[in-house]
Amino acid sequence: MKAMVLNRIWNLKENHTPLQMVELADPVPKAGEILIKVSTCGVCHTELDEIEGRTPPPRFPMVLGHQVVGRVEARGSDATQYRSGDRVGVGWIFSSCGDCEYCRKGEENLCEGFEATGRDAPGGYAEYMCVPERTAFGIPDTFSDAQAAPLLCAGAIGYRSLRLTDLTDGQRLGLTGFGASAHLVLKMVQHRYPRSQVFVFARSPRERDFAMELGAVWAGDTEAVPPVRLDSIIDTTPAWKPVVEALKNLKPAGRLVINAIRKEARDQEYLLKLDYPEHLWLEKEIKSVANVAIRDLKEFIALAAEIPIKPEVQEFELEAANQALMELKERKIRGAKVLNISS
């Protein structure tokens, strides 16, 4: 099979083509697994974190990609949930131990044995992949393959982030950064909390314009001050500056939810601007988002079909994966980027 693989950690300032096209043997499903013929795979900022070593694969070469849509090609022994030809999706969660206190509570995302698709196990930047059937999810007919792919990470992690804000209808929500995940959160808020206003902070004028097109009531630069204080803010950026700037825009007892698996070090000194009275006092809270659980994917896919949420996508061929990644690195973003792998 064709696959784009990562062979080592790279500095993307020095190498704009970190992935290499290779021929690999088709994978064979183990007991409880299914073999998927991949149709599409979303491109996520977490792939940049893997390539640049902030959350590196434990071994190389590795096939990246964790927003995967395809059809069941074969089943391993004991795999009975899906039939050949069923359309399924795979997100960031590949597996967990299934037995710890977190797994027993449905919080597999916190399991010490959590394994991520495309980091700890081969992902979807390839023509085929295997996955435990319990972490594959049926895809409703509402969505095309390209539309479904971003739902599996950008959407699911956005859903978890929104849930962790504890937002109620009528409260004001901020989004700092407006890429694949944030634009889906905005669509969710409009459906679930129709009286809630959404305020967007983004460096890029294009992202701010896009937010206003989708229904945000206000959009400004990262350092801009909105006309009112906000009940909650979700940060989807790789930087530290938006964290500090967001905290000053929260109401008393407001909550900042950081939706990022890792933060980059390039502006970490901005944390020195943190001022306790301005940014943290009056019972403000900071909460991080760690991975996704099976529940998040199941609930979000159902919600996305109900609304329905149709992501804005930019499509690339598998061979152009490096181009898509570099555009993401350079913040050339409108919606989500998706690789077309097979029809």
Sequence and secondary structure as in RCSB ss.txt:
>XXXX:A:sequence
MKAMVLNRIWNLKENHTPLQMVELADPVPKAGEILIKVSTCGVCHTELDEIEGRTPPPRFPMVLGHQVVGRVEAR
GSDATQYRSGDRVGVGWIFSSCGDCEYCRKGEENLCEGFEATGRDAPGGYAEYMCVPERTAFGIPDTFSDAQAAP
LLCAGAIGYRSLRLTDLTDGQRLGLTGFGASAHLVLKMVQHRYPRSQVFVFARSPRERDFAMELGAVWAGDTEAV
PPVRLDSIIDTTPAWKPVVEALKNLKPAGRLVINAIRKEARDQEYLLKLDYPEHLWLEKEIKSVANVAIRDLKEF
IALAAEIPIKPEVQEFELEAANQALMELKERKIRGAKVLNISS
>XXXX:A:secstr
 EEEEE S   TTT S  EEEEE       TTEEEEEEEEEEE HHHHHHHTTSS  SSSSEE    EEEEEEEE
 TT  S  TT EEEE SEEE  SSSHHHHTT GGG TT EEBTTTB  SSBSEEEEEGGGEEE  TTS HHHHHH
IIIIIHHHHHHHHHHT  TT  EEEES SHHHHHHHHHHHHH TT  EEEE S HHHHHHHHHHT SEEE TT  
 SS EEEEEE  SSSHHHHHHHHTEEEEEEEEE  S   STTGGGGGG  IIIIITTT EEEE  S  HHHHHHH
HHHHHHTT    EEEEEGGGHHHHHHHHHTT  SSEEEEE   
